[in-house]
Amino acid sequence: MNRDFIFVRCGDKATAVEVGAKAPPEIIIFDGDGEEIHRQGVRDTASVEDAMKRGLDKYVPREIDWQEYSPEKLVEARESESLVVIAFTDGKKSSVYNLEALENRSLVKLHDRITFLKVDFVRRGHVETEWKVGSAPTILVVDPRKDPGYRAVVSKLQGKKSWRSFKKSFEKGLRVLAKELK
């Protein structure tokens, strides 16, 4: 279990203030972005193990509940004020890779603010033409407040991509959405 964590001893007051340490001894677990994901007081080896397990339980890959693309789903996303991700896939290795990358634990904290829609790619199909998608895999990050189509696309990722690429695109889309809500 210890290979999943980097341990840093908080031995000075400045660091304790920066991380918000309140009641030593305690374990504070942060994700890769520096956001706190778990905090727990500890007193023995068993409580340290328990704190690390609870931290890992909150920071795991999560399967996405994909919905089939439809204009109605865009309306629902608009009403719920969530970002939309549309995945055009064809079942080949690069499509499968992208779908798995979208489930990376570093992206899970963003999932609750995103509606995930999937389209089985058909060359020159109606949906592909509407969104100007010419190949699979293609992932579109979409602002649901705009009329459906390529003008609503905040970010377009074509081909095999890493979770880091998706994260940047999701964050960009969420910033765009936040600006429109103000």
C-alpha positions in Angstrom: 0.0 0.0 0.0 2.8 2.4 0.7 3.8 2.7 -2.9 0.6 4.6 -3.5 1.7 7.5 -1.2 4.5 10.0 -0.8 5.1 10.6 2.8 6.1 14.1 4.0 6.6 14.8 7.6 5.1 18.1 8.8 7.8 19.2 11.2 7.5 22.9 11.2 4.8 25.4 12.0 4.7 27.0 8.5 4.0 23.7 6.8 1.4 22.8 9.4 -0.4 26.1 8.7 -0.1 25.6 5.0 -1.7 22.2 5.0 -4.2 23.0 7.7 -2.9 20.5 10.3 -5.1 20.8 13.3 -4.7 17.9 15.7 -1.5 16.0 15.5 -0.9 13.2 15.0 -3.0 13.1 11.9 -2.7 12.0 8.3 -3.7 14.4 5.5 -3.9 12.9 2.1 -3.8 15.1 -1.0 -4.4 14.2 -4.7 -1.9 15.0 -7.5 -3.4 18.5 -7.8 -2.8 19.3 -4.1 -6.5 19.0 -3.1 -7.2 17.3 0.2 -9.0 14.0 -0.3 -8.9 12.6 3.3 -7.9 13.7 6.8 -7.8 11.4 9.8 -6.3 11.4 13.3 -4.0 8.5 14.0 -2.6 6.9 17.1 -1.1 3.6 16.0 0.0 1.5 13.0 -3.6 0.2 12.5 -5.0 3.7 12.4 -2.3 4.8 9.9 -3.2 1.8 7.7 -6.9 2.7 8.0 -6.3 6.3 7.0 -4.3 5.3 3.9 -7.0 2.8 2.9 -9.7 5.4 3.3 -7.6 7.8 1.2 -7.1 5.3 -1.5 -10.8 4.4 -1.5 -11.6 8.0 -2.4 -9.0 8.2 -5.1 -9.7 5.3 -7.4 -10.6 4.9 -11.1 -14.3 5.0 -11.6 -16.3 3.5 -14.4 -18.3 6.1 -16.4 -22.0 5.8 -16.8 -22.1 6.4 -20.6 -25.4 7.5 -22.1 -26.3 7.2 -25.8 -26.1 10.5 -27.5 -29.4 12.3 -28.2 -30.4 16.0 -28.5 -32.5 15.5 -25.4 -29.5 14.6 -23.3 -27.9 17.9 -24.3 -31.0 19.7 -23.0 -30.8 17.7 -19.7 -27.1 18.7 -19.4 -28.0 22.3 -20.0 -30.7 22.2 -17.3 -28.3 20.5 -14.8 -25.6 23.0 -15.7 -23.1 20.2 -16.5 -20.4 20.1 -19.1 -20.9 17.5 -21.9 -18.3 15.1 -23.2 -19.2 13.3 -26.4 -17.1 10.3 -27.3 -17.2 9.1 -31.0 -15.9 5.5 -30.8 -15.4 2.6 -33.2 -14.4 -0.3 -30.9 -10.8 -0.3 -32.1 -7.8 -0.2 -29.7 -7.4 3.6 -29.7 -11.1 4.1 -28.8 -10.9 1.5 -26.0 -7.7 3.2 -24.7 -9.4 6.6 -24.6 -12.5 5.3 -22.8 -10.3 3.7 -20.2 -8.2 6.9 -19.9 -11.4 8.8 -19.1 -11.8 6.7 -16.0 -8.4 7.6 -14.6 -8.5 8.4 -10.9 -7.1 11.9 -11.6 -10.3 12.7 -13.5 -12.9 11.1 -11.2 -13.3 14.3 -9.1 -14.5 16.0 -12.3 -17.0 13.3 -13.3 -19.9 14.7 -11.2 -19.9 17.9 -13.2 -19.9 16.2 -16.6 -22.5 14.4 -18.7 -20.9 11.6 -20.7 -22.5 10.7 -24.1 -21.3 8.1 -26.6 -21.8 7.8 -30.3 -20.9 4.7 -32.3 -18.9 6.3 -35.1 -20.4 6.1 -38.6 -18.5 7.9 -41.4 -20.6 10.7 -42.8 -23.4 9.9 -40.4 -25.9 12.6 -39.3 -24.4 13.1 -35.8 -20.9 13.0 -37.2 -21.7 15.6 -39.8 -23.5 17.9 -37.3 -20.5 17.9 -35.0 -17.9 17.8 -37.9 -16.3 14.6 -36.8 -14.4 12.7 -39.5 -12.8 9.9 -37.6 -12.8 7.8 -34.4 -11.8 8.1 -31.7 -12.8 11.7 -31.2 -13.7 13.2 -27.9 -15.6 16.5 -27.9 -15.9 18.7 -24.8 -19.1 20.7 -25.4 -20.9 23.7 -23.9 -24.5 22.5 -23.7 -25.8 26.1 -23.5 -25.0 26.6 -27.2 -27.0 25.1 -30.0 -25.9 21.6 -30.8 -23.2 21.4 -33.4 -19.5 22.2 -33.9 -19.9 25.8 -32.6 -20.7 24.4 -29.1 -17.3 22.5 -29.1 -14.9 23.9 -26.4 -12.3 21.3 -27.1 -11.8 18.5 -29.7 -9.4 15.6 -29.2 -8.8 13.3 -32.0 -6.9 10.0 -31.9 -5.4 8.2 -28.9 -5.0 10.6 -26.0 -3.7 10.4 -22.4 -5.8 11.2 -19.3 -3.7 14.4 -18.9 -5.0 15.7 -22.3 -8.6 15.0 -21.2 -8.0 16.7 -17.9 -6.8 19.9 -19.5 -9.8 19.9 -21.9 -12.3 19.2 -19.1 -10.9 22.0 -16.9 -11.0 24.3 -19.9 -14.6 23.4 -20.5 -15.6 23.8 -16.9 -14.0 27.3 -16.9 -16.0 28.3 -20.0 -19.2 26.9 -18.3 -18.4 28.8 -15.1 -18.0 32.1 -17.0 -21.4 31.7 -18.7 -23.1 31.0 -15.4 -22.0 34.3 -13.9 
